[in-house]
């Protein structure tokens, strides 16, 4: 006999989507990736992130809220630069969150 306890998930207070405005992909173990910080990723039903360089080229895209961008494009490291991101997430509560901003790579 196995007893399973399931704790109900409260996604109404799951927190705010946070995307940093800079990261340093230098393999020092700190801030090496651009990624999403969110209290409870299980509350995200759909997700999309797109990153563009200053010429408007799409350099990264993900539908995984656990993404980690290492600052590369076509398998080459991007230098110190500023990029633009757009992200849209739909929570299981139906709430839609859209964020736009800049990301700086610091090398």
C-alpha positions in Angstrom: 0.0 0.0 0.0 1.4 3.4 -1.0 0.1 6.7 0.2 0.7 9.7 -2.0 0.3 13.2 -0.6 -0.3 15.9 -3.2 0.0 19.5 -2.0 -2.2 21.9 -3.9 -0.3 24.5 -6.0 -1.3 28.1 -5.6 -0.3 29.9 -8.8 -2.3 33.1 -7.9 0.7 34.2 -5.8 3.5 32.6 -7.9 5.6 35.7 -8.1 6.9 38.0 -10.7 8.9 37.1 -13.9 12.3 38.6 -13.6 14.9 38.8 -16.4 18.2 40.4 -15.5 19.6 43.3 -17.6 23.2 42.0 -17.8 25.2 38.8 -17.5 28.8 37.8 -17.8 29.3 34.4 -19.6 33.0 34.0 -18.5 32.7 30.6 -16.8 33.3 31.9 -13.3 30.2 30.2 -12.0 28.3 33.5 -11.4 25.9 35.0 -13.9 27.2 32.9 -16.7 23.8 32.6 -18.4 20.8 34.8 -19.2 17.8 33.1 -17.7 14.4 33.6 -16.2 13.9 33.9 -12.5 10.4 33.0 -11.4 9.0 31.8 -8.2 7.2 28.8 -9.6 7.9 27.7 -13.2 5.3 24.9 -12.9 2.6 27.7 -13.0 3.8 28.7 -16.6 1.6 27.0 -19.2 3.1 28.6 -22.3 6.3 30.5 -22.7 8.3 32.2 -25.5 11.5 34.2 -25.5 13.2 35.9 -28.4 16.5 37.8 -28.3 17.7 40.1 -31.1 21.0 41.8 -31.7 21.4 45.5 -32.6 20.8 44.7 -36.3 17.5 43.1 -35.6 18.7 39.5 -36.2 17.2 36.8 -34.1 20.1 35.3 -32.1 18.2 33.1 -29.7 14.7 31.7 -29.2 13.2 29.4 -26.6 9.8 28.0 -25.5 11.3 26.5 -22.3 10.9 28.7 -19.2 14.0 26.9 -17.8 16.2 28.2 -20.8 19.8 29.3 -20.3 21.3 31.5 -23.0 25.1 31.4 -22.9 25.6 34.5 -25.1 26.4 32.7 -28.3 25.0 33.0 -31.8 25.6 30.3 -34.4 27.9 28.6 -32.0 30.2 31.7 -31.6 30.5 33.8 -28.5 29.0 37.3 -28.9 31.3 40.0 -27.5 30.3 42.8 -25.1 27.1 44.1 -26.6 23.5 45.0 -25.9 20.6 42.9 -27.1 16.8 43.2 -27.0 14.5 40.6 -25.7 10.8 40.0 -25.9 9.1 37.3 -23.7 5.5 36.2 -23.3 4.3 33.8 -20.7 0.8 32.5 -20.0 0.2 31.1 -16.5 -2.2 28.3 -15.8 -4.5 30.9 -14.2 -4.9 32.4 -17.7 -2.8 35.5 -16.8 -0.6 36.7 -19.6 2.7 38.4 -18.9 4.7 40.2 -21.5 8.1 41.7 -20.9 10.5 43.6 -23.1 14.0 44.9 -22.3 17.7 45.1 -22.9 20.4 42.6 -21.9 24.0 43.5 -21.8 26.7 40.9 -22.2 29.7 41.8 -20.2 33.0 40.0 -21.1 
